[in-house]
Every structure is written in C-alpha cells, then in structure tokens.
Amino acid sequence: MNAPAESVRRLSNKKINIDRVFHALGDPTRRAIVEQLSQRPLSVSMLAKPLAITLAAVVQHLEILEKSGLVHTEKVGRVRTCQIQSDGLSVAEQWITDRRALWERRFDRLGELLAEPDEK
C-alpha cells in the first residue's frame, strides 16, 4: 500500500515515512532512547541500563527507530553503537510546521470574520 505523497519525504537519499516517525515517537521507551541519544552516541548496553528492559527489547525498539530515520546504528566488533539521526526529526518538524501554518491561516481568517461588524 502506497502512502500519500505528503507523508513520505526524501532526505539524504532515503525515504522517510512520517507515519513511521510518529509511530516510533509514540512509545515512551523509544522517546527515552531518543532523549539519551540526543546527548551522545551510546552502545546498546548503555541504552538498556536506565530503561530496566532486556537488551533484546532495546534492540527491537532500535530497529523501529532506525526504520523511521530517527536513529542510526553501527556494529564495530562486538559493540553496536547508536546515534541520533536528524532525517526523521526533520520530517516530523516539517510536517508540524506545515500544519501550524495551515491552522494559523485558518485562525487569522476566523479572527477577520469575527471582527467584521454584523450586517443586520
């Protein structure tokens, strides 16, 4: 099933689906991971410590974050290092900006209509 053109953006030669971004950010554990990674790159084991979940669960969350364009992981030897990726956040930011502009125009128009004197 193809997503509407509006919900898929191409950034850095990679398609980012806005639905996947919001799905990924809709989970509190994944938001906590993104928060941790916004400070610095971390290994999977370092990410798991404050979350009180298994490494396997962290890896599952990371897969969703990686598919959404929010996180990039790289394995060097036995250590998988994760870092924030701005592509997914940029797509979400643009989507929110577009909606904000639309609603601001609508509210401006409503204000104009309400400011018009009654013609009775």
C-alpha positions in Angstrom: 0.0 0.0 0.0 1.5 3.3 -1.0 1.4 6.2 1.5 0.2 9.6 0.3 2.9 11.7 -1.3 2.7 14.2 1.6 3.6 11.6 4.2 6.8 10.4 2.5 9.7 12.7 2.2 13.1 12.1 0.7 16.0 13.3 2.8 19.6 12.3 2.4 18.7 9.9 -0.4 16.5 8.0 2.0 12.7 7.8 2.1 11.3 8.8 5.5 7.7 7.9 6.2 6.0 10.4 8.6 3.7 7.6 9.9 6.8 5.6 10.9 8.3 8.6 12.6 5.2 9.3 14.7 4.7 5.6 15.4 8.3 5.4 16.7 7.9 8.5 18.8 4.6 7.3 20.1 6.2 4.9 22.5 7.7 6.2 25.8 10.6 3.8 25.8 11.6 4.9 22.3 11.3 8.5 23.2 13.6 7.8 26.2 16.1 6.2 23.8 16.0 9.3 21.5 16.5 11.5 24.5 19.5 9.6 25.6 21.0 9.6 22.2 20.4 13.3 21.8 23.2 13.8 24.4 25.7 11.5 22.7 26.1 8.2 20.9 25.7 5.1 23.1 26.1 1.4 23.0 23.0 -0.8 23.2 24.1 -2.0 26.6 24.4 1.6 27.9 21.0 2.4 26.5 19.5 -0.6 28.3 20.8 0.3 31.8 18.4 3.1 32.7 15.4 1.5 30.9 15.2 -1.6 33.0 14.4 -3.7 29.9 16.4 -6.5 28.3 18.9 -6.0 25.6 16.7 -7.9 23.2 13.9 -5.4 23.9 16.2 -2.4 23.3 17.3 -3.9 20.0 13.6 -4.3 18.9 13.0 -0.6 19.8 16.2 0.4 18.0 15.0 -1.4 14.8 11.8 0.7 14.8 13.8 3.9 15.4 16.2 3.0 12.7 13.5 2.2 10.1 11.9 5.6 10.9 15.1 7.5 10.3 15.5 8.7 13.9 18.5 6.6 14.8 21.5 5.0 13.1 23.3 2.0 14.5 26.7 0.7 13.6 28.4 -2.5 14.8 32.1 -2.5 15.3 33.4 -5.7 16.6 31.0 -6.9 19.4 29.7 -3.4 20.2 26.7 -1.8 18.5 26.8 1.9 18.8 23.7 4.1 18.3 23.4 7.7 17.4 20.7 10.1 16.7 19.9 10.8 13.0 18.2 14.0 12.1 16.4 12.9 9.0 13.3 11.5 10.8 13.2 14.5 13.1 13.4 16.9 10.1 10.4 15.2 8.5 8.4 15.4 11.7 9.4 19.1 12.1 8.4 19.9 8.6 5.0 18.1 9.0 4.3 20.1 12.2 5.4 23.3 10.6 3.1 22.8 7.6 0.2 22.0 9.9 0.9 25.0 12.1 1.0 27.4 9.1 -2.4 26.0 7.9 -4.0 26.4 11.3 -2.6 29.9 11.8 -4.1 31.0 8.4 -7.4 29.5 9.4 -7.4 31.2 12.8 -6.4 34.5 11.1 -9.4 34.1 8.8 -11.7 33.3 11.7 -10.4 36.4 13.5 -11.2 38.5 10.5 -14.7 37.1 10.2 -15.4 37.6 13.9 -14.1 41.2 13.7 -16.4 42.1 10.8 -19.5 44.1 12.0 -22.9 42.5 11.9 -24.9 43.5 8.9 -28.4 43.4 10.4 
